[in-house]
């Protein structure tokens, strides 16, 4: 805490502070990965089972993201046209 109090009023501080932030971010991501392993029970799997589980999970997440990217704009446009007709607003969105 001494370094932070010395650095408080200065414009330029020592380079030790950003490395501490990177270490904190690294620790946070390692904590998140540990939580993922505990919650999904990956910690008790063998390495080949972990890789299969992670591959299947990553594939499912990628398919959900792709499907959302492709179909959500279409549904938003259709909902906009539907509600604009109900409210009496004529849309000029081209098909």
Secondary structure, 3 states (H helix, E strand, C coil): CHHHHHHCCCCCCCCHHHHHHHHHHHHHHHHHHHHHHHHCCHHHCCHHHHHHHHHHHHHHHHHHHHHHHHHHHHHHHHHHHHHHHHHCCCCCCCC
